Amino acid sequence: MEYAMLIEKEKTGGYTATFPDLPGCVTQGETMGELIYMAEDAIETYLSGLKELGEPIPKPKYRAAMVEARPPKKKVG
């Protein structure tokens, strides 16, 4: 299964990731590569915990995409 990951660049450097389908599942990494590695581990740990507790594994319902937006043009006159 694939889960949507929201990435936030931290002011102090590095990145933090959250997963809308997995409440409370959060991880971080100093580089994007490290973040991806840590994200895979965080999801596996989260899902293993749910399984051990006898909780259902959530099916992914969120998808992520980037949308380019331009600032509005200034009005003349």
N, CA, C and O atoms as a GROMACS GRO file, in nm:
protein
  308
    1MET      N    1   0.084  -0.118   0.000
    1MET     CA    2   0.000   0.000   0.000
    1MET      C    3   0.088   0.124   0.000
    1MET      O    4   0.200   0.123   0.052
    2GLU      N    5   0.037   0.228  -0.057
    2GLU     CA    6   0.108   0.356  -0.059
    2GLU      C    7   0.027   0.458   0.020
    2GLU      O    8  -0.094   0.472   0.000
    3TYR      N    9   0.094   0.528   0.110
    3TYR     CA   10   0.030   0.631   0.190
    3TYR      C   11   0.084   0.768   0.153
    3TYR      O   12   0.204   0.783   0.127
    4ALA      N   13  -0.005   0.867   0.150
    4ALA     CA   14   0.038   1.005   0.122
    4ALA      C   15   0.127   1.054   0.235
    4ALA      O   16   0.101   1.029   0.352
    5MET      N   17   0.231   1.125   0.197
    5MET     CA   18   0.325   1.181   0.293
    5MET      C   19   0.332   1.332   0.271
    5MET      O   20   0.356   1.378   0.159
    6LEU      N   21   0.311   1.409   0.377
    6LEU     CA   22   0.325   1.554   0.370
    6LEU      C   23   0.460   1.591   0.428
    6LEU      O   24   0.494   1.551   0.539
    7ILE      N   25   0.537   1.667   0.352
    7ILE     CA   26   0.673   1.702   0.390
    7ILE      C   27   0.681   1.850   0.422
    7ILE      O   28   0.634   1.935   0.346
    8GLU      N   29   0.742   1.879   0.536
    8GLU     CA   30   0.765   2.018   0.575
    8GLU      C   31   0.914   2.041   0.592
    8GLU      O   32   0.981   1.968   0.665
    9LYS      N   33   0.966   2.144   0.524
    9LYS     CA   34   1.107   2.180   0.541
    9LYS      C   35   1.116   2.264   0.667
    9LYS      O   36   1.046   2.363   0.683
   10GLU      N   37   1.204   2.222   0.757
   10GLU     CA   38   1.220   2.291   0.885
   10GLU      C   39   1.310   2.413   0.870
   10GLU      O   40   1.404   2.412   0.790
   11LYS      N   41   1.284   2.518   0.947
   11LYS     CA   42   1.365   2.640   0.944
   11LYS      C   43   1.509   2.611   0.985
   11LYS      O   44   1.602   2.675   0.936
   12THR      N   45   1.527   2.517   1.075
   12THR     CA   46   1.660   2.485   1.126
   12THR      C   47   1.733   2.383   1.041
   12THR      O   48   1.844   2.342   1.075
   13GLY      N   49   1.672   2.341   0.930
   13GLY     CA   50   1.730   2.239   0.843
   13GLY      C   51   1.658   2.107   0.863
   13GLY      O   52   1.596   2.083   0.966
   14GLY      N   53   1.667   2.024   0.765
   14GLY     CA   54   1.601   1.894   0.771
   14GLY      C   55   1.455   1.902   0.733
   14GLY      O   56   1.404   2.008   0.697
   15TYR      N   57   1.388   1.789   0.743
   15TYR     CA   58   1.250   1.775   0.699
   15TYR      C   59   1.170   1.694   0.801
   15TYR      O   60   1.225   1.608   0.871
   16THR      N   61   1.041   1.723   0.808
   16THR     CA   62   0.949   1.646   0.890
   16THR      C   63   0.839   1.593   0.798
   16THR      O   64   0.794   1.664   0.708
   17ALA      N   65   0.796   1.468   0.822
   17ALA     CA   66   0.690   1.408   0.742
   17ALA      C   67   0.577   1.361   0.831
   17ALA      O   68   0.600   1.305   0.938
   18THR      N   69   0.454   1.384   0.785
   18THR     CA   70   0.334   1.331   0.850
   18THR      C   71   0.254   1.256   0.744
   18THR      O   72   0.274   1.274   0.624
   19PHE      N   73   0.162   1.173   0.792
   19PHE     CA   74   0.085   1.087   0.703
   19PHE      C   75  -0.063   1.100   0.739
   19PHE      O   76  -0.104   1.049   0.843
   20PRO      N   77  -0.144   1.166   0.655
   20PRO     CA   78  -0.284   1.191   0.688
   20PRO      C   79  -0.364   1.064   0.721
   20PRO      O   80  -0.456   1.069   0.803
   21ASP      N   81  -0.332   0.953   0.659
   21ASP     CA   82  -0.405   0.829   0.684
   21ASP      C   83  -0.361   0.758   0.811
   21ASP      O   84  -0.426   0.664   0.855
   22LEU      N   85  -0.250   0.802   0.869
   22LEU     CA   86  -0.194   0.736   0.986
   22LEU      C   87  -0.175   0.839   1.098
   22LEU      O   88  -0.063   0.885   1.120
   23PRO      N   89  -0.282   0.874   1.168
   23PRO     CA   90  -0.274   0.979   1.271
   23PRO      C   91  -0.166   0.950   1.375
   23PRO      O   92  -0.159   0.841   1.432
   24GLY      N   93  -0.083   1.050   1.399
   24GLY     CA   94   0.023   1.037   1.498
   24GLY      C   95   0.152   0.979   1.445
   24GLY      O   96   0.252   0.975   1.516
   25CYS      N   97   0.152   0.935   1.320
   25CYS     CA   98   0.275   0.881   1.259
   25CYS      C   99   0.353   0.999   1.202
   25CYS      O  100   0.310   1.063   1.106
   26VAL      N  101   0.468   1.026   1.262
   26VAL     CA  102   0.552   1.140   1.225
   26VAL      C  103   0.697   1.094   1.224
   26VAL      O  104   0.738   1.011   1.305
   27THR      N  105   0.775   1.147   1.131
   27THR     CA  106   0.918   1.117   1.129
   27THR      C  107   0.993   1.236   1.074
   27THR      O  108   0.933   1.332   1.026
   28GLN      N  109   1.125   1.230   1.083
   28GLN     CA  110   1.206   1.340   1.029
   28GLN      C  111   1.340   1.288   0.979
   28GLN      O  112   1.383   1.178   1.014
   29GLY      N  113   1.404   1.369   0.898
   29GLY     CA  114   1.536   1.336   0.845
   29GLY      C  115   1.610   1.462   0.808
   29GLY      O  116   1.549   1.565   0.778
   30GLU      N  117   1.742   1.454   0.809
   30GLU     CA  118   1.824   1.571   0.775
   30GLU      C  119   1.826   1.598   0.624
   30GLU      O  120   1.837   1.713   0.582
   31THR      N  121   1.814   1.492   0.543
   31THR     CA  122   1.811   1.506   0.398
   31THR      C  123   1.683   1.441   0.346
   31THR      O  124   1.616   1.368   0.420
   32MET      N  125   1.649   1.467   0.222
   32MET     CA  126   1.531   1.406   0.163
   32MET      C  127   1.547   1.253   0.157
   32MET      O  128   1.452   1.179   0.181
   33GLY      N  129   1.666   1.207   0.125
   33GLY     CA  130   1.691   1.062   0.120
   33GLY      C  131   1.673   0.998   0.257
   33GLY      O  132   1.612   0.892   0.268
   34GLU      N  133   1.725   1.063   0.360
   34GLU     CA  134   1.710   1.011   0.495
   34GLU      C  135   1.562   1.014   0.536
   34GLU      O  136   1.515   0.921   0.602
   35LEU      N  137   1.491   1.118   0.497
   35LEU     CA  138   1.349   1.129   0.530
   35LEU      C  139   1.270   1.012   0.469
   35LEU      O  140   1.187   0.953   0.537
   36ILE      N  141   1.296   0.980   0.344
   36ILE     CA  142   1.226   0.869   0.278
   36ILE      C  143   1.255   0.738   0.352
   36ILE      O  144   1.164   0.660   0.378
   37TYR      N  145   1.381   0.715   0.385
   37TYR     CA  146   1.420   0.594   0.458
   37TYR      C  147   1.347   0.589   0.593
   37TYR      O  148   1.292   0.485   0.629
   38MET      N  149   1.346   0.700   0.665
   38MET     CA  150   1.281   0.705   0.796
   38MET      C  151   1.129   0.691   0.783
   38MET      O  152   1.065   0.633   0.871
   39ALA      N  153   1.073   0.744   0.675
   39ALA     CA  154   0.929   0.735   0.653
   39ALA      C  155   0.886   0.590   0.634
   39ALA      O  156   0.786   0.546   0.690
   40GLU      N  157   0.962   0.515   0.555
   40GLU     CA  158   0.930   0.374   0.534
   40GLU      C  159   0.934   0.298   0.666
   40GLU      O  160   0.847   0.216   0.694
   41ASP      N  161   1.034   0.327   0.746
   41ASP     CA  162   1.047   0.262   0.877
   41ASP      C  163   0.932   0.303   0.970
   41ASP      O  164   0.877   0.218   1.040
   42ALA      N  165   0.896   0.431   0.970
   42ALA     CA  166   0.789   0.480   1.057
   42ALA      C  167   0.656   0.414   1.022
   42ALA      O  168   0.580   0.375   1.110
   43ILE      N  169   0.628   0.402   0.892
   43ILE     CA  170   0.502   0.340   0.849
   43ILE      C  171   0.499   0.192   0.889
   43ILE      O  172   0.399   0.144   0.942
   44GLU      N  173   0.609   0.122   0.864
   44GLU     CA  174   0.615  -0.021   0.902
   44GLU      C  175   0.595  -0.039   1.052
   44GLU      O  176   0.523  -0.129   1.095
   45THR      N  177   0.658   0.045   1.131
   45THR     CA  178   0.644   0.037   1.277
   45THR      C  179   0.501   0.068   1.320
   45THR      O  180   0.446   0.000   1.406
   46TYR      N  181   0.443   0.170   1.261
   46TYR     CA  182   0.306   0.209   1.292
   46TYR      C  183   0.208   0.096   1.261
   46TYR      O  184   0.124   0.061   1.344
   47LEU      N  185   0.221   0.039   1.141
   47LEU     CA  186   0.130  -0.069   1.100
   47LEU      C  187   0.150  -0.194   1.185
   47LEU      O  188   0.054  -0.263   1.217
   48SER      N  189   0.275  -0.223   1.222
   48SER     CA  190   0.303  -0.338   1.309
   48SER      C  191   0.236  -0.319   1.445
   48SER      O  192   0.182  -0.413   1.502
   49GLY      N  193   0.241  -0.196   1.496
   49GLY     CA  194   0.177  -0.166   1.623
   49GLY      C  195   0.026  -0.186   1.616
   49GLY      O  196  -0.033  -0.241   1.709
   50LEU      N  197  -0.036  -0.142   1.506
   50LEU     CA  198  -0.179  -0.163   1.490
   50LEU      C  199  -0.212  -0.312   1.489
   50LEU      O  200  -0.308  -0.356   1.552
   51LYS      N  201  -0.131  -0.388   1.415
   51LYS     CA  202  -0.154  -0.532   1.405
   51LYS      C  203  -0.144  -0.599   1.541
   51LYS      O  204  -0.227  -0.682   1.576
   52GLU      N  205  -0.042  -0.563   1.619
   52GLU     CA  206  -0.024  -0.620   1.753
   52GLU      C  207  -0.141  -0.588   1.845
   52GLU      O  208  -0.177  -0.668   1.931
   53LEU      N  209  -0.201  -0.470   1.825
   53LEU     CA  210  -0.316  -0.430   1.908
   53LEU      C  211  -0.448  -0.485   1.855
   53LEU      O  212  -0.553  -0.467   1.917
   54GLY      N  213  -0.442  -0.553   1.740
   54GLY     CA  214  -0.564  -0.608   1.681
   54GLY      C  215  -0.650  -0.502   1.613
   54GLY      O  216  -0.768  -0.523   1.589
   55GLU      N  217  -0.588  -0.388   1.582
   55GLU     CA  218  -0.659  -0.278   1.516
   55GLU      C  219  -0.653  -0.298   1.364
   55GLU      O  220  -0.558  -0.357   1.313
   56PRO      N  221  -0.753  -0.249   1.292
   56PRO     CA  222  -0.750  -0.262   1.146
   56PRO      C  223  -0.641  -0.174   1.084
   56PRO      O  224  -0.610  -0.067   1.136
   57ILE      N  225  -0.586  -0.220   0.975
   57ILE     CA  226  -0.488  -0.142   0.898
   57ILE      C  227  -0.568  -0.048   0.807
   57ILE      O  228  -0.647  -0.093   0.725
   58PRO      N  229  -0.548   0.084   0.822
   58PRO     CA  230  -0.626   0.177   0.739
   58PRO      C  231  -0.588   0.168   0.591
   58PRO      O  232  -0.471   0.160   0.555
   59LYS      N  233  -0.690   0.169   0.509
   59LYS     CA  234  -0.666   0.174   0.365
   59LYS      C  235  -0.637   0.319   0.328
   59LYS      O  236  -0.701   0.411   0.380
   60PRO      N  237  -0.540   0.339   0.241
   60PRO     CA  238  -0.508   0.477   0.201
   60PRO      C  239  -0.629   0.543   0.134
   60PRO      O  240  -0.689   0.487   0.042
   61LYS      N  241  -0.663   0.663   0.180
   61LYS     CA  242  -0.770   0.737   0.114
   61LYS      C  243  -0.722   0.872   0.062
   61LYS      O  244  -0.789   0.935  -0.020
   62TYR      N  245  -0.606   0.916   0.109
   62TYR     CA  246  -0.551   1.044   0.064
   62TYR      C  247  -0.448   1.022  -0.045
   62TYR      O  248  -0.377   0.921  -0.045
   63ARG      N  249  -0.439   1.115  -0.138
   63ARG     CA  250  -0.336   1.117  -0.240
   63ARG      C  251  -0.271   1.254  -0.232
   63ARG      O  252  -0.334   1.350  -0.188
   64ALA      N  253  -0.149   1.264  -0.273
   64ALA     CA  254  -0.079   1.392  -0.270
   64ALA      C  255  -0.037   1.431  -0.412
   64ALA      O  256   0.000   1.346  -0.493
   65ALA      N  257  -0.045   1.559  -0.439
   65ALA     CA  258  -0.002   1.611  -0.568
   65ALA      C  259   0.045   1.755  -0.548
   65ALA      O  260   0.002   1.823  -0.455
   66MET      N  261   0.132   1.798  -0.635
   66MET     CA  262   0.178   1.937  -0.631
   66MET      C  263   0.098   2.016  -0.734
   66MET      O  264   0.073   1.969  -0.845
   67VAL      N  265   0.059   2.137  -0.696
   67VAL     CA  266  -0.014   2.226  -0.786
   67VAL      C  267   0.061   2.357  -0.791
   67VAL      O  268   0.090   2.417  -0.688
   68GLU      N  269   0.092   2.402  -0.911
   68GLU     CA  270   0.162   2.528  -0.926
   68GLU      C  271   0.061   2.642  -0.923
   68GLU      O  272  -0.038   2.640  -0.996
   69ALA      N  273   0.087   2.740  -0.839
   69ALA     CA  274  -0.001   2.857  -0.829
   69ALA      C  275   0.083   2.982  -0.848
   69ALA      O  276   0.196   2.990  -0.800
   70ARG      N  277   0.027   3.079  -0.917
   70ARG     CA  278   0.095   3.207  -0.939
   70ARG      C  279   0.025   3.314  -0.861
   70ARG      O  280  -0.098   3.311  -0.848
   71PRO      N  281   0.100   3.411  -0.809
   71PRO     CA  282   0.034   3.520  -0.738
   71PRO      C  283  -0.058   3.598  -0.833
   71PRO      O  284  -0.031   3.607  -0.953
   72PRO      N  285  -0.165   3.655  -0.780
   72PRO     CA  286  -0.254   3.732  -0.867
   72PRO      C  287  -0.182   3.853  -0.925
   72PRO      O  288  -0.096   3.912  -0.861
   73LYS      N  289  -0.220   3.889  -1.046
   73LYS     CA  290  -0.163   4.007  -1.112
   73LYS      C  291  -0.218   4.133  -1.044
   73LYS      O  292  -0.333   4.137  -1.001
   74LYS      N  293  -0.131   4.235  -1.036
   74LYS     CA  294  -0.174   4.361  -0.977
   74LYS      C  295  -0.273   4.431  -1.071
   74LYS      O  296  -0.258   4.428  -1.193
   75LYS      N  297  -0.374   4.493  -1.011
   75LYS     CA  298  -0.470   4.570  -1.091
   75LYS      C  299  -0.406   4.702  -1.129
   75LYS      O  300  -0.339   4.766  -1.047
   76VAL      N  301  -0.427   4.742  -1.252
   76VAL     CA  302  -0.374   4.870  -1.300
   76VAL      C  303  -0.488   4.972  -1.298
   76VAL      O  304  -0.598   4.946  -1.346
   77GLY      N  305  -0.459   5.087  -1.242
   77GLY     CA  306  -0.552   5.193  -1.256
   77GLY      C  307  -0.624   5.239  -1.143
   77GLY      O  308  -0.705   5.331  -1.154
   0.00000   0.00000   0.00000
